[in-house]
Amino acid sequence: MADFKFKQFTIKQDQAAMKVGTDGVLLGGWTTLDHAPNSILDIGTGTGLIALQLAQRSEAELIDAIEIDDKGYEEAVQNFENSDWGDRLFCYHCSLAEFTEEMDEQYELIVTNPPFYQELGNPADIARNSARSTRSLSFESLAYSVSKLLSPTGLFSLILPAKEYDHFVALAHKNGLFLNRCCFVKGHSKTPPKRVLLEFSFSESELLKSMLTIEIERHVYTPEYIKLVKDFYLKM
C-alpha cells in the first residue's frame, strides 16, 4: 500500500495490520493539549499515526507508544525515525499488560484508538483481525491499565463506536476514571452517530458534550471537521 503523506510527516503502512483511517486522525486532532503534557503514551500505536500527530501538536519531551504486532511495531519505529520528532518518540514492542506490569512511569496524557470489534472479519486476514478485535485487548484490561499508568492530574482520551459509550464509561468509573468531555461523531447530518470521542480524568467535573458531523455531502466537509484535521491532511 502506498505511503500516506500528511502535511508534516509521512506514514508507511504496507506492513501494519491497521492502516491510516479517519478514526485515528480524528482522535489525534480532538485530544486536548491544554494541560501542556510533558509525557504522552499511545496504546496500540499501529503505524504511529496518533503519536506523530501529538508530536506535531505538542512540545512534550517524552512520547511513548506500545505496539504488540511485529510488523506494526517495525513500521511505527520507521515512521518515528523518518519524522522531524524522532528524538521524542519511542515505541515498545509488547502487550499493554506487560507494559503496565513493568513500567514505573506515569503519563500526563494517554491516548488510544483501541480494538473494538467483537466479531472478526475475513479469517484469512489474521493480523488485521487481531488488531481490530477486543480479543487482543479487552476494554476491562484497557481501563485497568490506564488507571495505573495515568498521572494523578493526567488525561485519557480514546475513540470508540458510539454504541460502546455506556459500557466503557461504566468500566472507566470502576477504575476511578470520570468522563469529563465527549463528542459524538456523525458521518453525515442524516445518519446517527457512528463514533464517540471520550476524555477521562481522575477528577469528576461537569460533562462537556458535543456533536461533530464530518460531511455535508460526499467529499464536502463541515467547517468543524476541517478545523479539526486541517493541520494534517494535505488537501484541507
N, CA, C and O of each residue as an XYZ file, in Angstrom:
944
protein
N       0.844     -1.195      0.000
C       0.000      0.000      0.000
C       0.881      1.248      0.000
O       1.925      1.284      0.652
N       0.449      2.265     -0.737
C       1.232      3.491     -0.874
C       1.349      4.225      0.458
O       0.473      4.132      1.318
N       2.455      4.957      0.609
C       2.638      5.792      1.788
C       1.520      6.828      1.865
O       1.010      7.279      0.839
N       1.143      7.201      3.088
C       0.125      8.233      3.290
C       0.846      9.504      3.722
O       1.455      9.551      4.791
N       0.771     10.517      2.893
C       1.501     11.758      3.149
C       0.606     12.786      3.840
O      -0.439     13.177      3.317
N       1.036     13.210      5.014
C       0.386     14.305      5.722
C       1.225     15.575      5.520
O       2.275     15.528      4.879
N       0.774     16.679      6.052
C       1.472     17.942      5.835
C       2.873     17.958      6.408
O       3.784     18.525      5.806
N       3.059     17.330      7.586
C       4.370     17.415      8.233
C       5.050     16.062      8.458
O       6.153     16.006      9.001
N       4.400     14.979      8.044
C       5.030     13.659      8.172
C       4.392     12.686      7.187
O       3.322     12.949      6.637
N       5.068     11.560      6.974
C       4.587     10.525      6.064
C       4.465      9.207      6.815
O       5.320      8.857      7.628
N       3.378      8.476      6.526
C       3.141      7.188      7.162
C       3.362      6.057      6.161
O       2.656      5.957      5.157
N       4.347      5.212      6.442
C       4.485      3.960      5.708
C       3.533      2.960      6.349
O       3.511      2.817      7.571
N       2.741      2.261      5.521
C       1.691      1.416      6.089
C       1.465      0.118      5.306
O       0.380     -0.461      5.359
N       2.486     -0.331      4.587
C       2.289     -1.553      3.801
C       2.390     -2.814      4.652
O       1.948     -3.880      4.225
N       2.971     -2.708      5.859
C       3.145     -3.884      6.722
C       2.181     -3.923      7.903
O       1.751     -5.004      8.304
N       1.838     -2.779      8.462
C       0.993     -2.727      9.661
C      -0.406     -3.271      9.375
O      -0.943     -3.094      8.282
N      -0.983     -3.935     10.374
C      -2.314     -4.517     10.208
C      -3.383     -3.448     10.007
O      -4.279     -3.603      9.177
N      -3.282     -2.359     10.775
C      -4.259     -1.285     10.665
C      -3.665     -0.087      9.929
O      -2.625      0.448     10.314
N      -4.351      0.320      8.864
C      -3.856      1.418      8.042
C      -4.384      2.752      8.570
O      -5.186      2.794      9.503
N      -3.917      3.840      7.953
C      -4.402      5.170      8.304
C      -5.906      5.243      8.066
O      -6.399      4.833      7.015
N      -6.629      5.770      9.053
C      -8.079      5.897      8.930
C      -8.585      7.151      9.609
O      -7.858      7.808     10.354
N      -9.824      7.473      9.349
C     -10.424      8.689      9.902
C     -10.437      8.679     11.423
O     -10.225      9.718     12.049
N     -10.683      7.511     12.031
C     -10.765      7.427     13.491
C      -9.492      7.965     14.149
O      -9.556      8.786     15.064
N      -8.344      7.494     13.676
C      -7.082      7.914     14.266
C      -6.821      9.393     14.087
O      -6.400     10.072     15.023
N      -7.070      9.899     12.881
C      -6.834     11.316     12.617
C      -7.752     12.177     13.478
O      -7.331     13.212     13.994
N      -9.001     11.753     13.634
C      -9.939     12.482     14.499
C      -9.423     12.559     15.927
O      -9.414     13.631     16.533
N      -8.993     11.416     16.465
C      -8.521     11.390     17.850
C      -7.273     12.247     18.025
O      -7.141     12.973     19.011
N      -6.361     12.157     17.060
C      -5.134     12.947     17.139
C      -5.375     14.440     17.076
O      -4.590     15.224     17.609
N      -6.460     14.839     16.427
C      -6.800     16.256     16.347
C      -7.660     16.734     17.498
O      -7.537     17.879     17.933
N      -8.543     15.856     18.003
C      -9.507     16.237     19.047
C      -8.893     16.257     20.443
O      -9.288     17.068     21.281
N      -7.936     15.378     20.697
C      -7.327     15.265     22.021
C      -6.770     16.610     22.484
O      -5.995     17.249     21.772
N      -7.169     17.026     23.668
C      -6.720     18.323     24.166
C      -5.276     18.277     24.648
O      -4.812     17.280     25.203
N      -4.587     19.379     24.421
C      -3.235     19.564     24.947
C      -3.176     20.800     25.830
O      -2.102     21.349     26.078
N      -4.340     21.229     26.300
C      -4.425     22.457     27.095
C      -3.631     22.368     28.390
O      -3.178     23.386     28.915
N      -3.460     21.146     28.912
C      -2.701     20.994     30.157
C      -1.207     20.832     29.901
O      -0.447     20.524     30.819
N      -0.778     21.043     28.635
C       0.643     21.014     28.255
C       1.360     19.768     28.784
O       2.315     19.891     29.551
N       0.915     18.574     28.388
C       1.552     17.357     28.896
C       3.003     17.249     28.442
O       3.334     17.571     27.301
N       3.850     16.800     29.335
C       5.257     16.598     29.005
C       5.560     15.134     28.708
O       6.622     14.802     28.181
N       4.607     14.258     29.055
C       4.768     12.830     28.787
C       3.459     12.274     28.230
O       2.390     12.496     28.798
N       3.553     11.554     27.117
C       2.380     11.046     26.400
C       2.588      9.566     26.102
O       3.700      9.135     25.796
N       1.512      8.793     26.193
C       1.544      7.370     25.841
C       0.434      7.073     24.839
O      -0.725      7.421     25.063
N       0.798      6.429     23.736
C      -0.159      5.979     22.718
C      -0.226      4.459     22.782
O       0.747      3.776     22.464
N      -1.371      3.934     23.191
C      -1.557      2.490     23.366
C      -2.053      1.872     22.063
O      -3.087      2.276     21.531
N      -1.305      0.883     21.548
C      -1.676      0.254     20.282
C      -1.470      1.208     19.127
O      -2.409      1.516     18.393
N      -0.250      1.674     18.965
C       0.026      2.788     18.056
C      -0.142      2.448     16.585
O      -0.333      3.348     15.767
N      -0.073      1.144     16.220
C      -0.204      0.782     14.807
C       0.935      1.376     13.997
O       2.101      1.075     14.249
N       0.603      2.222     13.022
C       1.627      2.866     12.196
C       2.334      4.011     12.925
O       3.338      4.531     12.438
N       1.814      4.400     14.086
C       2.380      5.530     14.820
C       1.670      6.839     14.547
O       2.122      7.896     14.986
N       0.560      6.778     13.825
C      -0.150      7.982     13.381
C      -0.468      8.958     14.509
O      -0.079     10.124     14.438
N      -1.172      8.501     15.551
C      -1.636      9.415     16.592
C      -0.457      9.987     17.371
O      -0.452     11.171     17.707
N       0.536      9.157     17.657
C       1.743      9.654     18.342
C       2.410     10.755     17.520
O       2.881     11.746     18.078
N       2.452     10.588     16.212
C       3.057     11.597     15.340
C       2.220     12.876     15.307
O       2.774     13.975     15.294
N       0.906     12.742     15.292
C       0.046     13.922     15.352
C       0.296     14.719     16.632
O       0.375     15.947     16.609
N       0.417     14.005     17.737
C       0.622     14.681     19.018
C       2.031     15.255     19.123
O       2.241     16.266     19.793
N       2.989     14.622     18.469
C       4.332     15.198     18.410
C       4.309     16.510     17.627
O       4.974     17.478     17.997
N       3.537     16.529     16.541
C       3.403     17.748     15.743
C       2.726     18.866     16.534
O       3.096     20.033     16.410
N       1.739     18.504     17.342
C       0.916     19.496     18.031
C       1.492     19.955     19.362
O       1.104     21.013     19.857
N       2.402     19.198     19.955
C       2.819     19.472     21.330
C       4.314     19.701     21.454
O       5.077     19.535     20.502
N       4.710     20.091     22.667
C       6.125     20.238     23.000
C       6.570     19.128     23.956
O       7.641     19.218     24.556
N       5.756     18.088     24.096
C       6.067     17.002     25.021
C       7.442     16.411     24.735
O       7.769     16.096     23.591
N       8.233     16.266     25.779
C       9.590     15.739     25.621
C       9.598     14.220     25.459
O      10.503     13.658     24.842
N       8.579     13.560     26.023
C       8.514     12.099     26.004
C       7.195     11.652     25.383
O       6.125     11.930     25.924
N       7.272     10.959     24.244
C       6.080     10.390     23.612
C       6.367      8.916     23.375
O       7.073      8.553     22.434
N       5.814      8.072     24.237
C       5.986      6.628     24.138
C       4.793      6.009     23.422
O       3.687      6.549     23.440
N       5.040      4.873     22.798
C       3.978      4.132     22.123
C       4.177      2.646     22.404
O       5.293      2.191     22.656
N       3.080      1.901     22.358
C       3.110      0.449     22.535
C       2.496     -0.191     21.294
O       1.456      0.255     20.809
N       3.136     -1.227     20.789
C       2.552     -1.995     19.680
C       2.961     -3.451     19.819
O       4.148     -3.766     19.897
N       1.973     -4.341     19.848
C       2.249     -5.761     20.053
C       2.513     -6.499     18.748
O       3.235     -7.495     18.732
N       1.926     -6.012     17.642
C       2.099     -6.661     16.338
C       3.515     -6.428     15.808
O       3.991     -5.293     15.793
N       4.189     -7.495     15.375
C       5.586     -7.403     14.936
C       5.770     -6.396     13.804
O       6.609     -5.500     13.885
N       4.981     -6.555     12.759
C       5.141     -5.697     11.582
C       4.694     -4.265     11.872
O       5.290     -3.307     11.379
N       3.649     -4.134     12.670
C       3.203     -2.802     13.053
C       4.268     -2.080     13.851
O       4.526     -0.898     13.628
N       4.888     -2.790     14.782
C       5.961     -2.204     15.591
C       7.105     -1.708     14.706
O       7.577     -0.581     14.857
N       7.542     -2.563     13.783
C       8.654     -2.189     12.902
C       8.311     -0.960     12.065
O       9.151     -0.087     11.852
N       7.065     -0.904     11.593
C       6.671      0.224     10.762
C       6.526      1.503     11.580
O       6.878      2.584     11.108
N       6.013      1.388     12.798
C       5.904      2.564     13.669
C       7.291      3.134     13.960
O       7.490      4.348     13.908
N       8.242      2.261     14.264
C       9.617      2.714     14.535
C      10.174      3.448     13.321
O      10.803      4.497     13.460
N       9.946      2.903     12.146
C      10.431      3.536     10.919
C       9.778      4.900     10.706
O      10.446      5.868     10.340
N       8.472      4.966     10.939
C       7.762      6.239     10.770
C       8.234      7.284     11.780
O       8.346      8.466     11.455
N       8.507      6.842     12.999
C       9.037      7.757     14.022
C      10.410      8.287     13.601
O      10.671      9.489     13.661
N      11.278      7.374     13.175
C      12.644      7.754     12.816
C      12.685      8.683     11.605
O      13.578      9.522     11.490
N      11.722      8.532     10.710
C      11.679      9.347      9.498
C      11.018     10.709      9.712
O      10.994     11.539      8.803
N      10.487     10.936     10.900
C       9.798     12.197     11.182
C      10.774     13.232     11.739
O      11.941     12.937     12.000
N      10.269     14.436     11.911
C      11.086     15.512     12.498
C      11.205     15.395     14.014
O      11.924     16.173     14.641
N      10.509     14.436     14.601
C      10.440     14.355     16.065
C      10.958     13.020     16.588
O      10.558     12.570     17.661
N      11.851     12.387     15.823
C      12.343     11.066     16.188
C      13.000     10.996     17.552
O      12.993      9.944     18.190
N      13.572     12.111     18.010
C      14.247     12.120     19.310
C      13.261     12.153     20.471
O      13.660     11.956     21.619
N      11.977     12.399     20.196
C      10.957     12.463     21.253
C      10.035     11.247     21.249
O       9.233     11.070     22.165
N      10.149     10.414     20.224
C       9.233      9.287     20.034
C       9.944      7.961     20.264
O      11.057      7.752     19.781
N       9.285      7.053     21.017
C       9.861      5.735     21.261
C       8.754      4.697     21.293
O       7.712      4.916     21.911
N       8.972      3.575     20.636
C       7.952      2.525     20.588
C       8.430      1.269     21.314
O       9.552      0.807     21.105
N       7.561      0.723     22.169
C       7.822     -0.529     22.885
C       7.092     -1.663     22.184
O       5.922     -1.534     21.824
N       7.793     -2.777     21.994
C       7.200     -3.949     21.348
C       6.733     -4.923     22.434
O       7.478     -5.815     22.839
N       5.504     -4.744     22.895
C       4.983     -5.571     23.988
C       3.477     -5.403     24.083
O       2.886     -4.575     23.390
N       2.865     -6.197     24.949
C       1.439     -6.049     25.222
C       1.232     -4.967     26.267
O       2.164     -4.596     26.980
N       0.010     -4.462     26.356
C      -0.286     -3.451     27.370
C      -0.139     -4.034     28.771
O       0.326     -3.345     29.680
N      -0.528     -5.293     28.956
C      -0.406     -5.933     30.269
C       1.055     -5.993     30.709
O       1.373     -5.692     31.860
N       1.950     -6.384     29.786
C       3.384     -6.439     30.107
C       3.918     -5.048     30.425
O       4.676     -4.868     31.378
N       3.521     -4.074     29.628
C       3.984     -2.705     29.812
C       3.537     -2.164     31.168
O       4.317     -1.532     31.880
N       2.273     -2.418     31.519
C       1.715     -1.929     32.786
C       2.443     -2.532     33.979
O       2.703     -1.855     34.974
N       2.767     -3.814     33.863
C       3.429     -4.513     34.966
C       4.867     -4.032     35.168
O       5.347     -3.958     36.299
N       5.549     -3.705     34.068
C       6.976     -3.408     34.149
C       7.306     -1.918     34.207
O       8.413     -1.543     34.594
N       6.358     -1.071     33.827
C       6.654      0.360     33.711
C       6.324      1.103     35.009
O       5.214      0.996     35.529
N       7.296      1.854     35.524
C       7.077      2.691     36.702
C       6.596      4.090     36.311
O       6.036      4.817     37.133
N       6.819      4.452     35.059
C       6.460      5.777     34.544
C       4.954      5.987     34.556
O       4.180      5.068     34.286
N       4.552      7.221     34.876
C       3.158      7.616     34.691
C       3.122      8.747     33.675
O       4.068      9.527     33.561
N       2.026      8.825     32.943
C       1.937      9.743     31.816
C       0.866     10.813     32.054
O      -0.181     10.553     32.648
N       1.163     12.016     31.574
C       0.238     13.130     31.737
C      -0.874     13.114     30.683
O      -1.891     13.793     30.827
N      -0.664     12.332     29.630
C      -1.694     12.131     28.601
C      -1.565     10.722     28.053
O      -0.475     10.295     27.673
N      -2.676     10.000     28.012
C      -2.726      8.675     27.388
C      -3.796      8.706     26.317
O      -4.899      9.201     26.551
N      -3.477      8.179     25.138
C      -4.435      8.124     24.034
C      -4.479      6.714     23.475
O      -3.500      5.972     23.562
N      -5.615      6.346     22.901
C      -5.689      5.066     22.204
C      -6.869      5.040     21.244
O      -7.948      5.558     21.531
N      -6.626      4.425     20.105
C      -7.679      4.034     19.169
C      -7.734      2.517     19.273
O      -7.109      1.817     18.476
N      -8.480      1.999     20.256
C      -8.346      0.585     20.631
C      -9.105     -0.350     19.698
O      -9.981      0.090     18.953
N      -8.772     -1.641     19.735
C      -9.579     -2.628     19.011
C     -10.954     -2.704     19.659
O     -11.062     -2.726     20.885
N     -12.002     -2.743     18.846
C     -13.332     -2.744     19.461
C     -14.352     -3.632     18.765
O     -15.539     -3.549     19.078
N     -13.927     -4.480     17.832
C     -14.885     -5.356     17.164
C     -14.991     -6.686     17.887
O     -13.988     -7.352     18.147
N     -16.230     -7.066     18.207
C     -16.464     -8.355     18.849
C     -16.344     -9.495     17.836
O     -15.823    -10.564     18.152
N     -16.836     -9.252     16.601
C     -16.818    -10.276     15.565
C     -15.669    -10.005     14.605
O     -15.415     -8.861     14.228
N     -14.991    -11.056     14.221
C     -13.874    -10.922     13.301
C     -14.352    -10.980     11.861
O     -15.394    -11.560     11.555
N     -13.568    -10.367     10.983
C     -13.910    -10.348      9.564
C     -13.363    -11.572      8.854
O     -13.531    -12.696      9.327
N     -12.718    -11.362      7.735
C     -12.164    -12.430      6.916
C     -11.132    -13.230      7.719
O     -10.114    -12.677      8.134
N     -11.384    -14.528      7.941
C     -10.446    -15.328      8.745
C      -9.034    -15.353      8.172
O      -8.078    -15.606      8.906
N      -8.887    -15.094      6.872
C      -7.562    -15.147      6.252
C      -6.681    -13.982      6.677
O      -5.455    -14.078      6.632
N      -7.304    -12.884      7.088
C      -6.531    -11.693      7.450
C      -6.297    -11.681      8.957
O      -6.908    -10.893      9.679
N      -5.421    -12.547      9.425
C      -5.234    -12.767     10.857
C      -4.737    -11.522     11.570
O      -5.265    -11.167     12.623
N      -3.730    -10.851     11.017
C      -3.146     -9.681     11.685
C      -4.161     -8.563     11.838
O      -4.277     -7.964     12.907
N      -4.902     -8.279     10.761
C      -5.876     -7.183     10.824
C      -7.014     -7.535     11.781
O      -7.487     -6.682     12.531
N      -7.446     -8.789     11.750
C      -8.493     -9.214     12.673
C      -8.057     -9.021     14.118
O      -8.829     -8.533     14.943
N      -6.816     -9.406     14.424
C      -6.298     -9.263     15.784
C      -6.254     -7.804     16.203
O      -6.618     -7.464     17.329
N      -5.810     -6.943     15.302
C      -5.691     -5.523     15.617
C      -7.052     -4.874     15.843
O      -7.158     -3.900     16.589
N      -8.093     -5.408     15.204
C      -9.420     -4.809     15.288
C     -10.286     -5.409     16.394
O     -11.295     -4.814     16.773
N      -9.914     -6.567     16.913
C     -10.779     -7.307     17.819
C     -10.462     -7.043     19.285
O      -9.303     -6.889     19.671
N     -11.525     -6.994     20.098
C     -11.350     -6.819     21.536
C     -10.670     -8.031     22.173
O     -10.261     -7.974     23.333
N     -10.551     -9.113     21.429
C      -9.840    -10.278     21.962
C      -8.361     -9.952     22.180
O      -7.713    -10.548     23.040
N      -7.831     -9.011     21.407
C      -6.416     -8.655     21.549
C      -6.195     -7.666     22.688
O      -5.089     -7.568     23.219
N      -7.243     -6.931     23.066
C      -7.163     -6.015     24.208
C      -8.582     -5.713     24.668
O      -9.309     -4.976     24.001
N      -8.980     -6.277     25.800
C     -10.338     -6.064     26.284
C     -10.496     -4.665     26.865
O      -9.524     -4.058     27.316
N     -11.714     -4.164     26.852
C     -11.991     -2.866     27.459
C     -11.659     -2.877     28.944
O     -11.186     -1.879     29.486
N     -11.908     -4.008     29.602
C     -11.610     -4.127     31.030
C     -10.111     -3.949     31.288
O      -9.708     -3.219     32.193
N      -9.301     -4.621     30.483
C      -7.845     -4.515     30.629
C      -7.361     -3.109     30.329
O      -6.463     -2.594     30.995
N      -7.963     -2.489     29.319
C      -7.572     -1.129     28.948
C      -7.853     -0.154     30.082
O      -6.984      0.635     30.453
N      -9.063     -0.203     30.633
C      -9.432      0.724     31.706
C      -8.540      0.517     32.934
O      -8.115      1.484     33.566
N      -8.260     -0.737     33.266
C      -7.402     -1.031     34.416
C      -5.994     -0.471     34.205
O      -5.452      0.203     35.081
N      -5.409     -0.753     33.040
C      -4.039     -0.307     32.779
C      -3.928      1.209     32.767
O      -2.969      1.769     33.299
N      -4.900      1.872     32.168
C      -4.880      3.336     32.142
C      -4.917      3.898     33.561
O      -4.240      4.882     33.861
N      -5.707      3.274     34.431
C      -5.804      3.762     35.815
C      -4.466      3.648     36.539
O      -4.210      4.391     37.487
N      -3.610      2.726     36.100
C      -2.292      2.554     36.710
C      -1.237      3.456     36.064
O      -0.302      3.891     36.736
N      -1.379      3.733     34.784
C      -0.344      4.447     34.032
C      -0.576      5.953     33.949
O       0.340      6.701     33.608
N      -1.788      6.402     34.255
C      -2.112      7.822     34.134
C      -1.700      8.574     35.399
O      -1.962      8.111     36.510
N      -1.065      9.714     35.237
C      -0.669     10.527     36.390
C      -1.915     11.094     37.077
O      -2.969     11.180     36.447
N      -1.822     11.479     38.343
C      -2.997     11.946     39.090
C      -3.742     13.102     38.428
O      -4.959     13.214     38.576
N      -3.033     13.957     37.704
C      -3.673     15.099     37.041
C      -3.733     14.913     35.523
O      -3.994     15.864     34.787
N      -3.489     13.676     35.058
C      -3.431     13.412     33.621
C      -4.794     13.255     32.978
O      -5.817     13.199     33.660
N      -4.794     13.184     31.647
C      -5.997     12.996     30.853
C      -5.848     11.756     29.976
O      -4.749     11.418     29.536
N      -6.961     11.095     29.734
C      -7.005      9.894     28.900
C      -8.077     10.089     27.838
O      -9.232     10.355     28.169
N      -7.713      9.960     26.569
C      -8.707     10.109     25.508
C      -8.650      8.938     24.545
O      -7.591      8.358     24.306
N      -9.815      8.600     23.993
C      -9.916      7.482     23.049
C     -11.124      7.674     22.147
O     -11.960      8.545     22.387
N     -11.208      6.849     21.101
C     -12.351      6.850     20.203
C     -12.950      5.452     20.167
O     -12.224      4.459     20.112
N     -14.266      5.378     20.199
C     -14.981      4.108     20.241
C     -16.226      4.174     19.362
O     -16.664      5.263     18.990
N     -16.805      3.006     19.025
C     -18.137      3.024     18.418
C     -19.117      3.667     19.398
O     -19.023      3.439     20.604
N     -20.046      4.459     18.895
C     -20.995      5.160     19.759
C     -21.773      4.184     20.647
O     -22.136      4.523     21.774
N     -22.025      2.984     20.144
C     -22.810      2.004     20.910
C     -22.071      1.491     22.151
O     -22.688      0.906     23.041
N     -20.755      1.708     22.211
C     -19.964      1.246     23.356
C     -19.827      2.313     24.445
O     -19.149      2.096     25.449
N     -20.468      3.456     24.244
C     -20.333      4.598     25.163
C     -20.644      4.215     26.608
O     -19.792      4.364     27.483
N     -21.838      3.731     26.861
C     -22.260      3.426     28.236
C     -21.377      2.353     28.871
O     -21.001      2.457     30.039
N     -21.054      1.337     28.103
C     -20.257      0.224     28.605
C     -18.884      0.698     29.062
O     -18.442      0.367     30.162
N     -18.211      1.472     28.215
C     -16.858      1.881     28.571
C     -16.854      2.917     29.691
O     -15.979      2.879     30.556
N     -17.797      3.825     29.691
C     -17.868      4.832     30.760
C     -18.029      4.140     32.116
O     -17.424      4.552     33.106
N     -18.851      3.083     32.154
C     -19.048      2.343     33.403
C     -17.764      1.635     33.834
O     -17.421      1.642     35.016
N     -17.058      1.029     32.893
C     -15.786      0.362     33.212
C     -14.748      1.362     33.718
O     -14.029      1.096     34.681
N     -14.682      2.502     33.061
C     -13.730      3.530     33.480
C     -14.031      3.993     34.899
O     -13.122      4.172     35.710
N     -15.302      4.182     35.186
C     -15.705      4.649     36.518
C     -15.302      3.645     37.591
O     -14.892      4.036     38.684
N     -15.416      2.357     37.289
C     -14.990      1.319     38.233
C     -13.507      1.423     38.558
O     -13.061      0.988     39.619
N     -12.750      2.003     37.636
C     -11.307      2.167     37.820
C     -10.926      3.585     38.227
O      -9.769      3.986     38.098
N     -11.905      4.343     38.719
C     -11.629      5.666     39.254
C     -11.510      6.771     38.229
O     -11.047      7.865     38.550
N     -11.928      6.499     36.981
C     -11.827      7.482     35.904
C     -13.192      8.088     35.605
O     -14.175      7.364     35.446
N     -13.254      9.400     35.529
C     -14.506     10.105     35.278
C     -14.516     10.712     33.875
O     -13.511     11.258     33.421
N     -15.647     10.613     33.202
C     -15.796     11.208     31.880
C     -15.989     12.709     32.032
O     -16.932     13.156     32.683
N     -15.089     13.489     31.426
C     -15.161     14.945     31.501
C     -15.652     15.583     30.209
O     -16.271     16.647     30.228
N     -15.370     14.918     29.076
C     -15.687     15.510     27.783
C     -15.974     14.398     26.788
O     -15.306     13.364     26.812
N     -16.960     14.594     25.908
C     -17.230     13.613     24.865
C     -17.773     14.305     23.627
O     -18.390     15.367     23.714
N     -17.537     13.697     22.482
C     -18.010     14.235     21.211
C     -18.502     13.078     20.356
O     -17.724     12.202     19.979
N     -19.798     13.077     20.049
C     -20.355     12.065     19.159
C     -20.103     12.480     17.709
O     -20.243     13.650     17.353
N     -19.730     11.507     16.881
C     -19.311     11.794     15.505
C     -20.270     11.144     14.518
O     -20.505      9.937     14.552
N     -20.821     11.984     13.630
C     -21.724     11.513     12.577
C     -21.024     11.654     11.234
O     -20.375     12.666     10.968
N     -21.157     10.637     10.389
C     -20.577     10.733      9.059
C     -21.282     11.772      8.212
O     -20.653     12.470      7.415
N     -22.606     11.873      8.389
C     -23.454     12.784      7.620
C     -24.572     13.266      8.530
O     -24.935     12.582      9.488
N     -25.111     14.423      8.240
C     -26.134     15.010      9.110
C     -27.375     14.136      9.250
O     -28.088     14.235     10.248
N     -27.640     13.286      8.269
C     -28.853     12.467      8.285
C     -28.615     11.066      8.840
O     -29.525     10.238      8.843
N     -27.395     10.797      9.310
C     -27.089      9.480      9.865
C     -26.871      9.586     11.373
O     -26.483     10.645     11.869
N     -27.115      8.501     12.105
C     -26.870      8.531     13.552
C     -25.380      8.544     13.845
O     -24.588      8.184     12.973
N     -24.970      8.947     15.044
C     -23.550      8.929     15.407
C     -22.979      7.523     15.286
O     -23.580      6.548     15.736
N     -21.811      7.445     14.670
C     -21.133      6.160     14.488
C     -19.993      5.981     15.489
O     -19.710      4.862     15.917
N     -19.337      7.086     15.863
C     -18.216      7.054     16.780
C     -18.445      8.042     17.919
O     -19.288      8.935     17.838
N     -17.670      7.854     18.979
C     -17.668      8.836     20.065
C     -16.241      9.008     20.568
O     -15.529      8.034     20.811
N     -15.839     10.262     20.717
C     -14.542     10.633     21.289
C     -14.754     10.907     22.771
O     -15.678     11.628     23.147
N     -13.898     10.334     23.614
C     -14.081     10.405     25.059
C     -12.815     10.901     25.740
O     -11.705     10.554     25.336
N     -12.990     11.715     26.775
C     -11.853     12.192     27.573
C     -12.151     11.966     29.048
O     -13.195     12.384     29.549
N     -11.220     11.295     29.749
C     -11.380     10.959     31.155
C     -10.254     11.564     31.991
O      -9.176     11.878     31.487
N     -10.541     11.717     33.280
C      -9.506     12.073     34.250
C      -9.900     11.465     35.591
O     -10.951     10.834     35.707
N      -9.064     11.654     36.594
C      -9.391     11.173     37.934
C     -10.263     12.172     38.700
O     -10.651     11.907     39.838
N     -10.569     13.300     38.093
C     -11.379     14.334     38.745
C     -12.757     14.414     38.105
O     -12.882     14.492     36.882
N     -13.774     14.395     38.930
C     -15.152     14.498     38.426
C     -15.481     15.961     38.155
O     -15.185     16.831     38.974
N     -16.090     16.229     37.012
C     -16.470     17.592     36.649
C     -17.715     17.552     35.779
O     -18.177     16.479     35.391
N     -18.251     18.713     35.476
C     -19.431     18.778     34.618
C     -19.068     18.259     33.227
O     -18.064     18.672     32.647
N     -19.887     17.357     32.700
C     -19.609     16.740     31.414
C     -19.859     17.721     30.271
O     -20.932     18.317     30.175
N     -18.861     17.879     29.411
C     -18.994     18.718     28.224
C     -19.268     17.807     27.039
O     -18.411     17.017     26.643
N     -20.485     17.920     26.464
C     -20.890     17.053     25.355
C     -21.017     17.874     24.078
O     -21.459     19.023     24.104
N     -20.623     17.270     22.964
C     -20.751     17.945     21.672
C     -21.035     16.922     20.582
O     -20.999     15.714     20.818
N     -21.320     17.427     19.378
C     -21.583     16.585     18.219
C     -20.762     17.109     17.051
O     -20.693     18.318     16.827
N     -20.142     16.207     16.311
C     -19.370     16.571     15.132
C     -19.912     15.818     13.931
O     -20.060     14.597     13.973
N     -20.208     16.545     12.859
C     -20.608     15.934     11.596
C     -19.467     16.097     10.608
O     -18.926     17.193     10.457
N     -19.095     15.009      9.932
C     -17.929     15.045      9.043
C     -18.275     15.649      7.683
O     -17.594     16.566      7.225
N     -19.330     15.145      7.032
C     -19.643     15.580      5.668
C     -21.017     16.229      5.559
O     -21.973     15.797      6.202
N     -21.101     17.271      4.737
C     -22.390     17.848      4.349
C     -22.971     16.993      3.229
O     -24.156     16.661      3.235
N     -22.130     16.648      2.284
C     -22.415     15.665      1.240
C     -21.092     15.027      0.863
O     -20.048     15.401      1.398
N     -21.125     14.064     -0.059
C     -19.925     13.301     -0.371
C     -18.750     14.223     -0.710
O     -18.814     15.001     -1.662
N     -17.675     14.124      0.085
C     -16.445     14.901     -0.101
C     -16.622     16.410      0.090
O     -15.759     17.195     -0.304
N     -17.725     16.803      0.687
C     -17.923     18.203      1.080
C     -17.976     18.215      2.606
O     -18.954     17.770      3.206
N     -16.914     18.728      3.224
C     -16.746     18.580      4.663
C     -17.251     19.797      5.429
O     -17.248     20.920      4.925
N     -17.684     19.540      6.659
C     -18.189     20.629      7.502
C     -17.023     21.483      7.991
O     -15.901     20.989      8.102
N     -17.275     22.762      8.284
C     -16.216     23.627      8.820
C     -15.616     23.078     10.110
O     -14.417     23.231     10.346
N     -16.433     22.442     10.946
C     -15.955     21.908     12.228
C     -14.954     20.772     12.004
O     -13.934     20.683     12.688
N     -15.262     19.917     11.046
C     -14.353     18.803     10.741
C     -13.054     19.327     10.129
O     -11.967     18.882     10.496
N     -13.169     20.261      9.207
C     -11.979     20.836      8.573
C     -11.063     21.468      9.622
O      -9.845     21.302      9.568
N     -11.651     22.190     10.571
C     -10.862     22.830     11.624
C     -10.083     21.805     12.436
O      -8.959     22.064     12.865
N     -10.686     20.645     12.643
C     -10.074     19.606     13.469
C      -8.898     18.928     12.775
O      -7.932     18.544     13.435
N      -8.964     18.775     11.449
C      -7.963     17.958     10.750
C      -7.114     18.735      9.738
O      -6.237     18.152      9.101
N      -7.355     20.018      9.583
C      -6.668     20.775      8.523
C      -5.156     20.861      8.714
O      -4.423     21.034      7.740
N      -4.681     20.746      9.941
C      -3.237     20.795     10.168
C      -2.519     19.523      9.720
O      -1.289     19.463      9.725
N      -3.294     18.508      9.331
C      -2.715     17.219      8.976
C      -2.907     16.870      7.506
O      -1.930     16.619      6.800
N      -4.142     16.849      7.037
C      -4.411     16.424      5.661
C      -3.888     17.433      4.639
O      -4.053     18.640      4.813
N      -3.265     16.940      3.588
C      -2.687     17.815      2.560
C      -3.734     18.663      1.866
O      -3.469     19.818      1.532
N      -4.929     18.110      1.639
C      -5.934     18.789      0.823
C      -6.988     19.509      1.652
O      -8.071     19.804      1.147
N      -6.694     19.794      2.899
C      -7.638     20.511      3.749
C      -7.193     21.963      3.918
O      -7.861     22.737      4.604
